[in-house]
Amino acid sequence: MIVSKIDHEDAIVSLVYKLREAHGRDLILKISEKKRDYFREIYFLRLLERKLPIPRIVKDVPPQKETHGAILMECLPGALLQPNDMTQSLAHELGNSLALLHLHRFPGYGDPIQAHLSDHPTEYLSYKLREGLRECRGHLSPRIIEACKNYYHTHRHLLQSVDGPIAVHRDFRPGNIIVHRGKLQAMIDWAGARASFAEEDFCSLGHPDWLGQHKQAFLSAYAAIRPVPNYKPLIPFVGLNRAIATIGFIVKSGTFATRNQRLYQFHRQYLETLLRNR
């Protein structure tokens, strides 16, 4: 068997390997250093099996006291989505698949593998914001931390009318989409998925290079299955929360000056720009 590590610039949570068996079959081995990441990935892969284009689980090993959890899954042909890959038909497939994901409803907001789900997204997001800002201390200035708190409290009223609670990927972007010969093969990396609001998965549309001229095809395909949420006002709000969580995790992992330096700097710059313009 040939084993090769798969490195992605934006990978910060799990270790991923490609395995080539003696008879030529390729598999993906994902090792989750955090128990919750493993259990969320397993939960959503099982929930969405045969309903969405996702990898099929071959075997899984739950985390033990001294070992990480691991998932062995099929390796689908293709590569991560690149800007030049986007077409009208592919954008249509993506919009269709995201809408089908969002049809799965939950009784509350938060982590579906836990017993308690919040009645409103504010409770969950407030907790995550406080946690992230604690982790960021020493890396974000007191001025920036205070500005983040003020921005959150000034804009949290936007959560009053969000579209949820439903199944949300929470990192819906080209780096988690595999395409092959112009067709959608799989949506991957479900460790961060939650019971949340649909607008979270639309916030990546704020990046102009994501769908480009095919954005309308994506939205039309989504709208054919369920209404498109009013996501535009929430793009900076969700971006702020995501930036704080990402910086906090990288700081906690100690990789801000090494393998995750680019991602760390990107999210710091995002906060600086967002708060300077407000």
N, C-alpha and C positions, 0 to 999 in steps of 0.2 A: 504494500500500500504506500502511495506517495502522499505526504501531508505538506500543505503549504498554507502559510498564514495569509489571511486577507486583511490588508490594511486600508482603511478609509480615513481621509483627513478629518472627517467629522465624527469618527467613532470615539466615544468616550466611556462607554459602559461595559460592553461585552467583548470577549475574544472570539474571533470567527476564523475557522479553518476550512479549507477545501480538501477533501479526501478523495483520492482516486484509487479505487479498488483494483485488484489484479486483473479482473475481467473487463475493466474499462469504465465501470459506472462511477460517476461523480456524486459525492454527497457533501453537504454542508454541516459542520459541527459548530454549534454556538454554545459557548460556556459563559454563564451569567455569574458575575462575581457577587451580585446582590440577589438574595432569595426572592424578593418581590418581583424583580425583573424576570426571573425564570418563570414564576407562577403566572404573571400577567401574559407573557409570551405564549405559554401553553394554553392558558384560558382562551385567548383570542384565536389562536390557530385552530383550536377545537371548535369554538363557537362558529367560526366562519368557513370551516371546511366544506367544500362543494358549493359554497354560496358566493365566494369571491375568488379571484385569481391569487392564491397564496401558496407557499410551499407546503407539501404534505409531510407530516411527522413520520419518520421511520422508526425512531426509538427515542425515549427520553429517560434521563436518570435524575430523580429529584435531589435537591441539595441535602447533604447530611451535615453532621456536626462539624466535620473537618474538611469537607469537600464541597465544591461548587456544583450547582445544578447544570446539566448539559442537555442539549436537544440536538439529535441527529435528524436532519431533514433532507428532502430531495434537493438536488442542485438543478435548477431549471436552466435551459439554454438561454443565452442572451447576455446582456451587459446593462450596467446602470444607465438610465436615461440621460442623454446629452442634448444640449440645445438644438443641434442640427437634426435630431431624430424626430422632432415634433411635427406631426401632420394633422390634418383635420380629423382623419379617422382615429388616430391615436388619442387626440384630445377628447373625442367623443367617448372612446372606451374608458378613459380616466374619469370623466364626468359621470358616466354611468356607474362605474365601480364605486366611486365615492358616495353617490346617492344610495346605492344598495347597502353600503356599510352603515350609513346614517339611518336606515330603516330599523335597525336594532335598538330598541328602547330599553331603558333601565328605570328602576323606581326612584333613583336619586343620583346625586353627583359625587364623584370621587373614584376610588379604586375598587372595582367590582369584586376583587378577591377578598376584600375585607367585609366584615359583618355590617359596619355602619356606613351608610351613604347619606350625604347631606341633602336636605330639601332644597337648598339654593346654592348656586355655584360660589357665592361670596364667601361662605364658610370655608370651603376647600381652598380657594385661591388666596384668601387672607392668611391661612395657615402656611401655605407654600411660600408666600411672599416673605413672611417673617422668618421662616427657616432659611430661605435663600439669602436674605440680607444679613443674617447672623454669620453665615458662611463667608460672605463677601467682606466682612470687616477686616481692615488692614490692607485691602486691595482697592476698594472704592472709598473715596474720601467721605468724611462726614457730610459734606455739602451734597454730594451725589446721593448718598443714602437717604438723606432727608428729602431731597427732591423726588426720589422714587416713591417714598411714602406719600408725599403730597399729591403726586400725579395719580397714584392708585386711588386715593380717597376722593379725589376730584372727579375721577372718571368711572368709579365702580357702579354708578347709576346705570351705565350701559348694560350691566348684567341683568337688569330687571326684565328684559324682553328677549333674552337669548333663546336659541332653538335647541332645547334639550329637556331632560338628560337622555343622551343617545350614545351609541358606540362611536368613539372618535379616535383616529390614529394618533393625532397630536404631533406628528412629524411628517406630514404628507408633502413630499418634495422629491425632486429628481433623484437624490441620493438613496431613496428607499423604493425606487420603482425600476423593475427590470423589464427591458423590451427585447424583442427578437424578431428580426425581419419586419419591422414596422408595427408589430403587435404587442399589446400588453401581455407580459408573461406572469408577473407577480408584483404584489405590494408586500414589502418585507419590513422586518424590524418592528414587532408589535409589543416590545417590552415597555414602551411608554404609553400605550393605549389606555384610555380611561372611559368612564361614564362622564361625559362632559357635554359641551354645546358645539353645534355644527360649525359655528364661526371660527373655532380654533383651526379646523382643517382648511379653511379658506384664506387664512392670513398669509400663507406663503404666496398667494396670488399677488401680493403687493410687490413682489420682485418682478421687474419688467421682463427679464430673460426667461422666466419660467414657462409661460405658454405663448408669449408673443402674440402674433396675429391670429392664433387659434383659440384665444381665450373664450370667444363667443361660442365656439363649437362645444367647448367644455361645459360652459354654463347652460347651454341649451339641452345638452344630454342629461345633465343633472336635473334640470327643471322638468324634463319629461317624466321623471320618477317621483320627485318631491320638490317643493318650493325652495328656491335659492334663498338662503338667509341674508339679512341685511348686514353683511360682514365688514364693509368698508370702514365704518366708524370704530370698529374694534381692532383693526390691524395694529395701530401703535400700542394699544392697551395690552393686547396679547403679546406683542413683541417685547414690551417692557418686562412682563412676567417671565417670559421665556429666557430673555437675556440674563436676568438675575439668577434664575435657576441654573442656567448653564455655567455662568461664571462661578457660582457657589460650588457646584459639583466639581469643576475643574480645580478650584482652589483646594477643596477637600481631598481630591485625588493627588494633589501635588504635581500636576502635569502642565501648569500654566507657563512654564519656561522651557518645556521640552516638546513632547509630541502633540500637545493641544494648544500650543502657543498661538497659532493663527486663529483658531476658533475663539480663544480667550480674548485676543485683541479685537477681533471682529465685534463681539458682543459688548465690550467696553466702549468701543467707538459708537456703536448703535445707541447706547444709553446717553453718551455725551451729546450726540447729535439730536436725539429726541428731546432731551431736557433743555438743551440750549434754545430750541425752536419753540418752546412753550412758555 
